Amino acid sequence: VKIIKKIEVIKEEISLLKNQKEVIGLVPTMGYFHEGHLSLIDIARKHTDIVVVSIFVNPTQFAPEEDFDRYPRDIVRDEKLAKEHGTDIIFYPEISEMYPQPFYTYVTTEKLSKVLCGRTRKTHFRGVTTVVAKLFNIVQPDIAFFGQKDAQQSVIIKRMVKDLNFPIDVIVGPTIREKDGLARSSRNIYLSPEERSQASIIYKALTKAKKEVEKGNRNAEEISKLAYQIINSAPLAQIEYVEIIDDTNLKPVKIIKAGTFLAIAVFFGKTRLIDNIYLMKKK
Ligand code: PAF
């Protein structure tokens, strides 16, 4: 695996590969790999000739009071894991490489960035779409890979790709979970043992809600109430939202139908966890 830190260098490398008609895959990450990242690299490996993984803890998607400084980082371990999973190139730029000063241009996906997590994280998705647009321009992938765990992020990126005519396919890989159902996340390491053990309630609520829908209940209010009550039964859980929404416009639905998912954000102590499940898959 090659580690490249400079935009000019990776652009040159990519242009050589494109001349050889190689299909380029990009897995954008903030590093500190867990099984979720590795499964995306595996999926990319199956779909493309050259797998590029970017590792960049993107400052513009963190608000000043958020965890940018303490966000976990371990490039040595990441390099080893990326190599084991067949990554060809790691793009690992410095902040000054991605955001040379002055920097005045941002990409914003209206509407979709204001709901769910966007209600409390007001500049988060602007940071995500800006850095992802930059990565798309730098790496010029044929296919880019994101995780279903960040459902809103995936919907927004698909929208951006359509709206701005990026010639890129977006593939969304499944959420990878711990044994007790907790979705893998770099932020899980912040949880105290007690918070960690209670956090499995999130997946219990998601699966119970899905079962109720499978039994025939299509009433979104009833299903979200049920999920809310289950999570609320964990003493350390502080719910931010429990919402049932459509996966194209992220609007709440009243009647559950194909393409509807249940999305949850909940604090355990200072740690904010998100998760989601499709209640009915798109046909
Ligand atoms: O999902 C993430 O890790 C980040 O939001 C992403 C897509 C790498 C952009 O910084």
Boltz pocket constraint, residues with backbone or C-beta under 6 A from the ligand:
constraints:
  - pocket:
      binder: B
      contacts: [[A, 28], [A, 29], [A, 30], [A, 54], [A, 56], [A, 58], [A, 61], [A, 127], [A, 128], [A, 131], [A, 132], [A, 150], [A, 153]]
      max_distance: 6.0
